[in-house]
Amino acid sequence: MASRTPIEQGLGWLYDQVTGEEDARVCKEIPDEACEDQPRNFFAYLSANVLNKISDELVSARLTLPWLFSVLGVPAVFVGFLVPIREAGVLLPQLLVAAYVRAMPQRKIVWLIGALLSALMLFLMALIAWQTNGVLAGWLILACLVLYSLARGLCSVSAKDVLGKTISKTRRGRLMGYSASLAGLATLAIGLLLQTDLIGQENLQVLLIFIVIAGLLWLLAFLSFAAINEPAGSTEGGGNAIEEALRSLRLLVDDKTFQHYVISRALLLSVALVIPFYVLLVQQQLEGQLTLLGWLIIANGLASSLSAPLIGKLADRNSRNVMAGAAMLAGIVGVVTWYVSQYHSDWQVGISSAVCVFFLITLAHGAVRLGRKVYLVDMANNDNRAQYVAVSNTVIGIAMLLAGGIGIIADIFNVQTAILILSLIALATAIYIRRLPDVSG
């Protein structure tokens, strides 16, 4: 064994402190040649993940881009396309991309291409916002968002495969937990910045700086991810994209565990879809107070930074229970919120109670995301992981577009009814998830 450099020794010591390991390092379900590189890979993956998560917060389709459209005088109809394009654009093309990914012994190159394209689209978006306005700005920025989402899809389809080849089982949830926690702290800082009322002043310069910084963070993430030492993997499944896509879809029929996982993940969309309705409800109660948005972002940052490491450890022990518990929490919070708002109309929500409710629902959402990611990586192996990710993401992308119709219920009835329906689905999902086998540990 070659002697390690001081930097490698330092990373090894820090890795042992973070994971609780000492001399014998855990190497479960990764190639033997990846064992010695685990400390380096752990922190390279962690850094890249944190950087792109912060970037996502700076160009949030739920926050920054709607405000940018308002500043630029883009018609409101364009705003309704931001979240669907941002989310479904990442997921839907992955089934076709996965076939090409499978043909590559090393898949980190796909992530790196996605990172460069993401940075390029953000820089172009900032340039468009600087030089145009109105309808033209709306069309051009949406076009950039489509390409940005597709680039993010390249990162998504390859990231879990690289993770599964370089980081040991029982350490992956911890890595995801720490990355979510650190990104949550950065989100907290963004929320505090919003409290200074910079965004409230509709300062285009501030928004442009946010987008440019987001692009620069992607370039830093590129450098970090490039430092991962990824061993060559299986290339079975590479070939004609359409044929491989159709063959991969057979997994939904032939692999019952994967089938139940995809159904569970589709039902868990109820936790993600309910969050905007909480925002609408709080805005109605508090009459759109300017500082409210910053407080909600702070609650989101606290939920991630304070809980993610613990949830990551719990997911390493039993990711199925993490998903079920998170769905149960979201369901209970929603039913209680609906009951109080319906039968105690004299009760007025304050900022503190609104932040508390939003903290709990974003905590549940974060636990769902982390739990289902760890479950998928642990359920799969090096031969089928890319297919699992691509098939599940494609199905969920379609489901997300269809489930967006829940907004009709809020228009016909009220926001509380939409929260109730989604919360009842979450409670039923918590029960359904118990059908999944335990694949952790």
Residue, then its C-alpha position, 0 to 999 in steps of 0.5 A: m500500500a502506498s504511503r498516504t499524503p498529509i492531506e489524505q491522512g487528515l481526510g482519513w482522520l476526519y472521516d473516522q470522526v464523522t462516521g465513528e470508524e477507527d481502524a477497520r473501515v466499513c466497505k459494504e457493497i462497493p468495489d475493493e479498490a474504492c475502500e481506501d479512497q472512501p475518505r476522499n470520495f466522502f468529502a468530495y461528494l459531500s462538498a459537491n452536494v452541498l454546493n449544488k443544494i445552495s445553488d438550488e436555493l438561490v435560484s428556487a423556482r418557488l422563491t427567487l424566479p417568481w420574484l425575478f419575473s415580478v421585477l421584470g414585468v413578466p405576465a403572471v401566466f409564466v409564473g405557473f410554469l416555473v415549478p413544473i418545468r423545474e421539477a419534471g424537467v429533471l425527472l422525465p428524460q432520465l429513462l432515456v439517458a440511463a441507457y447511455v450512462r450504463a454504457m460508461p464504466q465511469r459515470k461521474i463524467v455525466w455528472l460533470i457535464g450536467a454541472l457545466l451545463s447548469a452553470l452555463m444556463l444560470f449565467l445565460m439566465a442572468l444575462i437575459a434578465w439584465q438585458t430584457n423584460g416583459v414577455l420576451a424575458g419570460w419566454l427566454i428564461l423559461a427556455c433556460l430553465v428547461l435546459y437547466s432542468l435537463a442538465r440537473g437530470l444528468c446529475s441526478v441520474s448519475a449521482k446515486d450510481v457514483l455514490g453506490k460505487t464509492i461510499s459504503k452501505t451504512r455510510r450513505g445516509r450519513l453523507m446525505g444527512y450532513s449535506a442537507s444539514l450544511a445546505g440548510l445552514a446556508t438556507l438559513a443565512i439566505g432567510l436572514l438576508l431576506q429579513t433585511d428587505l433586500i428582495g422586498q425592495e425589488n432590487l434587480q441587482v440583488l436577484l442577478i447576484f443570486i443567480v450569478i453566485a448560483g452559477l459559480l457554485w456549480l463550477l465549484a461543485f464541478l471541481s469537487f466532484a471531479a476529485i472523486n476516484e470512481p472505480a470502473g463499473s458494469t456496462e450491461g444495459g448500455g445500448n439503444a436508448i429506446e430499447e433499453a428504456l422499454r426493457s427498464l420499464r419491465l422492472l415495474v412489473d418483474d421486480k415487486t420490491f421496486q414496484h412497491y417502492v415506486i408506488s410509495r414514492a408516488l404517494l409520498l408526493s403528497v408531502a411535497l405538494v402540500i407545502p405551497f398550500y401551507v404557504l398560501l394559508v399562512q399568507q392569507q392569515l397574515e395578509g402577506q406580511l413582507t417578513l413572512l417569506g424570510w421567516l419561512i425560509i429560516a424555518n426550512g433551513l433550521a429543519s434541514s440543518l438541525s435534523a438531517p444528520l440524525i435522520g441520516k443515521l436513522a435512515d442507515r438503520n432503517s430507511r423504510n421507517v424514516m419514510a413511514g414516520a415522515a409521512m405520518l408526521a406530515g399527515i398529522v400536521g395537516v389534519v390538525t391544521w385543517y381542523v383548527s382552521q375549519y372549526h376554530s375560525d376565531w383563532q388567528v395564526g401568528i408568525s411563531s405558530a406559522v413558522c412552527v407548522f412550516f418547520l414540521i412540514t418541511l422536516a417531514h419533506g426532508a425526511v421523505r427525500l432522504g429516506r427514499k434516496v437511501y432506500l433506493v441506493d440500498m435496495a439496488n446494486n451496482d448492476n441495476r442502480a442506474q436503471y432503478v433511478a431512471v425508471s423511478n424518476t421518470v414515473i415520478g415526473i409524470a405523476m408530478l405533472l398529473a398531481g399538479g391538478i390538486g390546485i383545482i381543489a383549492d380553487i373550487f373549495n379552499v386551501q384547507t381542503a387541499i391540505l386535508i386531502l393531501s394529508l390523508i393520502a400521506l397517512a395512508t402512505a405511511i401504512y402502505i410503506r410498511r409493505l416494503p422490505d427492510v433493505s438497510g444495515 
